[in-house]
Amino acid sequence: MIDRRPDGPRALAARGVEARFGSTLALAGVDLDVRVGEQVALVGPSGSGKTTLLRVLGGALAPTAGQVEVDGRDPSTDDGKERRALRRRVGFVHQHLGLVPILRANQNVALGRVGERSLLGALRSVFAPRREETLAVYRLLERVGIPDKLFERTDTLSGGQQQRVAIARALYQRPAILLADEPVASVDPARARAVVELLCDLAREHGLTLVVSIHSLELARDCFERLVGLRDGRVMFDARTDEVAPESFERLYALEENEITGDGS
């Protein structure tokens, strides 16, 4: 398959990346380049390594072997302060969102900048924000479609509304790169499409590099310019969406013999 990815500066890079959890090899020699401003979908069956790859790219998990670069820098070579600054350039929307249920929507969004402040400053921004901070949060919630939920407790919001709070929190961090791990796994198809389209629109508006892991092939093909297929921790294909042949998807999701017979774990 011919690689037609655009040239330009790299936002993220992986070279020979491996990740092990005990005897399980979750990533097996992954090579990946993501250019600044690209929108990329990671697709593949459950357990293929999509979440692990996002965690490695985002700096939450150190690879067992290989090298990762963010904005051309290897986080492992930086000191603690530089590493934290580099990680703040990467916003992350987690599959399980990671919101604090008893806090209001505005307070959860404010947590997006906790890492760049002292403990006292972080507490003040969450529990006694300045007017301009509240206005900035309101504008983000307005952009994601729920400005009226600004002061609502997060545990009273619907699943789709909570997802939008999580997206606003990631944007409040002011990242250059946005990673999202199965952001629509728990919502119905109509709301899933709305959330994915929102992520893509926001990435374009803010000039962000976007990498999303997603189960829905239909959404991946409709919304993303480039697809990376993972299976058993390996990259099976990496190409422009319109260049991925149907048989590539068939091989990606083909059942192993033990899955067909029910002998697999």
C-alpha positions, 0 to 999 in steps of 0.5 A: 500500500502506497503511503500518501501521508502529507509531509510536514513537521511531526507532532507525534512519532513512534519508533519500534515501540513495544509495551509489555504487561507481564508476559503479554506483548500489547505493542510489538514494534510499532512505527508511526508518524503523525504530522501536525494538524492531521486527524487520524483514527486508530481502528482494530478489534478489542485488545489490538493495542489501540488504548496502549498506543494512545497511552504511550503517545500521551506519555502516561505509559513508558514503552518497554522498548523503542522511542516516542517523540512529542513535537520532536522531543523524547519525553524520557530525556527531559527532566521532570519539569520539562516532561510535565510541560511536554505532557501538557501539550497533549490533551486526553479524552479517556474512554471512562472520562475520568470526571469527578462526579460530585463537582460541577461541570465548570469545576471539572473543566477547570481541572484541565489546567491543574497541572500548570499551577501550584496546589493552592492555585489549583484549588482556587481555580476549581473552587473560587475561580476568577470571573475571566476563568469562569467566562473561558470555561463557559465559552468552551461549554458553549462551543461543545453545546452545553452552556446551560450545564455550567453549574450543574453537578456532573453526576446529574448530566447524561452520558453524552453531556459528560463526554462534552464536559470531558472534551471541554476539559481537554481543550481548557488545557490548551493542548497542541495534540488531542488524543481520544480513547473510544470517546463514543463507546457508550452512546447511541449511534446518532450521538456518537456521530455528533461527538466524533464530528465535534472532535474533528471540527474542534481540531480544525478550529484550534489547529490541533493534531487529533488521534482517536481510537474508535470501534465504528468503522463507518465513523472512522471512514466518514470522519477521518482522513487517515486510518491506522489498523492495529491487530495483536499490537502490530500495525496492519495498515496505515494509509489515507482512508480512501486507499484502504481496501475492503479486504484490509478491514476483513483481515483486520477483524478476521476471527482466529480459529480458537475464537470461532470454535470458542476455545479462546479465552 
